[in-house]
Amino acid sequence: MTLITRCEKDTGKERSLELRDAIELLGGKWKICILQQLSYLGTMRFKDLLETIIGISPKVLTAELQQLEQNYLVVRTINNTKPITVSYSLTAHAYEARAVYNALLEFGAKHRKKIKEVAKASHTHAQCT
């Protein structure tokens, strides 16, 4: 993913382009998970992010953090510790996206519940026939 810039104004297409920008910015399997962890837990070291985001590899976490940093959502800080550690935190700009991923989390929970209900009903119905 490349650095996202403000879309050029166009006749009636600006809103679609803005939506596309937002989807590209937050899209993928891990970006919202990373932002959510940093939002709720605050500044975190790389190792801590790796441990709290189940299933992400170090290579993928590194790439995702770089993209989030390039797009002004995450700040990378090199700490003057021995050994040197790196920590990540959200920018003020990233907090504006919090409502978006909270809405996605809420929808995801409702959707998961619905799928389980339908699967259970289908399984019960199949046993009756």
C-alpha positions as CSV (number, residue, x, y, z in Angstrom):
1,M,0.0,0.0,0.0
2,T,1.3,3.4,-0.8
3,L,0.9,6.7,1.0
4,I,-2.7,7.8,0.7
5,T,-3.2,11.4,-0.4
6,R,-6.4,13.4,-0.5
7,C,-8.3,12.6,-3.7
8,E,-8.7,15.2,-6.3
9,K,-12.1,16.9,-6.4
10,D,-14.2,15.6,-9.2
11,T,-17.7,16.0,-10.4
12,G,-19.8,14.0,-7.9
13,K,-17.1,11.3,-7.4
14,E,-15.3,12.8,-4.4
15,R,-17.3,10.9,-1.8
16,S,-16.7,7.6,-3.5
17,L,-13.0,8.4,-3.7
18,E,-12.9,9.3,0.0
19,L,-14.7,6.1,0.9
20,R,-12.2,4.1,-1.2
21,D,-9.3,5.9,0.5
22,A,-10.7,5.0,4.0
23,I,-11.3,1.4,3.0
24,E,-7.7,1.1,1.6
25,L,-6.3,2.8,4.7
26,L,-8.1,0.5,7.2
27,G,-8.4,-2.6,4.9
28,G,-6.7,-5.9,5.3
29,K,-6.8,-8.5,8.0
30,W,-4.7,-6.7,10.7
31,K,-4.8,-2.9,10.6
32,I,-8.0,-2.5,12.6
33,C,-6.8,-5.1,15.1
34,I,-3.5,-3.1,15.6
35,L,-5.4,0.2,15.9
36,Q,-7.8,-1.3,18.4
37,Q,-5.1,-2.7,20.6
38,L,-3.2,0.6,20.6
39,S,-6.5,2.5,21.3
40,Y,-7.5,0.5,24.3
41,L,-4.1,-0.4,25.7
42,G,-2.1,2.7,24.9
43,T,1.5,2.8,23.8
44,M,2.8,-0.7,23.2
45,R,6.1,-2.3,22.4
46,F,6.4,-4.4,19.2
47,K,6.7,-7.6,21.3
48,D,3.6,-6.8,23.3
49,L,1.6,-6.1,20.1
50,L,2.8,-9.4,18.7
51,E,1.6,-11.2,21.8
52,T,-1.8,-9.6,22.0
53,I,-2.7,-9.9,18.3
54,I,-3.3,-13.6,17.9
55,G,-2.1,-15.1,14.6
56,I,-0.1,-12.2,13.2
57,S,3.5,-12.9,12.2
58,P,6.4,-10.6,13.1
59,K,7.0,-9.9,9.4
60,V,3.3,-8.9,8.8
61,L,3.1,-6.8,11.9
62,T,6.2,-4.9,10.8
63,A,4.7,-4.2,7.4
64,E,1.4,-3.2,8.8
65,L,3.0,-0.9,11.4
66,Q,5.1,0.7,8.6
67,Q,2.0,1.4,6.5
68,L,0.1,2.8,9.5
69,E,3.0,5.1,10.3
70,Q,3.3,6.2,6.6
71,N,-0.4,7.2,6.8
72,Y,0.0,9.2,10.0
73,L,-2.0,6.8,12.2
74,V,0.8,5.4,14.3
75,V,3.9,6.9,15.8
76,R,7.0,4.8,16.1
77,T,9.3,5.8,19.0
78,I,12.8,4.4,19.6
79,N,13.3,4.2,23.4
80,N,16.6,4.9,25.0
81,T,16.7,1.7,26.9
82,K,19.2,-1.2,27.1
83,P,18.5,-3.1,25.0
84,I,16.9,-0.5,22.7
85,T,13.2,-1.0,22.5
86,V,10.6,0.4,20.0
87,S,7.1,1.4,21.0
88,Y,4.1,2.4,19.0
89,S,1.2,4.7,19.8
90,L,-1.7,6.2,18.0
91,T,-1.7,9.7,16.6
92,A,-4.5,12.1,17.3
93,H,-5.6,11.5,13.7
94,A,-6.0,7.8,14.4
95,Y,-8.4,8.4,17.2
96,E,-10.8,9.8,14.6
97,A,-11.1,6.3,13.2
98,R,-12.0,4.8,16.6
99,A,-15.8,5.1,15.9
100,V,-15.3,3.2,12.6
101,Y,-13.6,0.2,14.1
102,N,-15.9,0.2,17.1
103,A,-18.8,0.0,14.7
104,L,-17.1,-2.8,12.8
105,L,-16.5,-4.7,16.1
106,E,-20.2,-4.3,17.1
107,F,-21.4,-5.4,13.7
108,G,-18.9,-8.4,13.7
109,A,-20.3,-9.5,17.1
110,K,-23.9,-9.3,15.9
111,H,-23.0,-11.0,12.6
112,R,-21.1,-13.8,14.4
113,K,-24.2,-14.4,16.7
114,K,-26.5,-14.5,13.6
115,I,-24.4,-17.0,11.8
116,K,-24.3,-19.3,14.8
117,E,-28.1,-19.0,15.2
118,V,-28.7,-19.9,11.6
119,A,-26.2,-22.8,11.7
120,K,-27.8,-24.1,14.9
121,A,-31.3,-23.8,13.4
122,S,-30.1,-25.5,10.1
123,H,-28.5,-28.3,12.1
124,T,-31.6,-28.8,14.2
125,H,-33.9,-28.7,11.2
126,A,-31.7,-31.3,9.3
127,Q,-32.0,-33.7,12.2
128,C,-35.8,-33.5,12.1
129,T,-36.1,-34.5,8.5
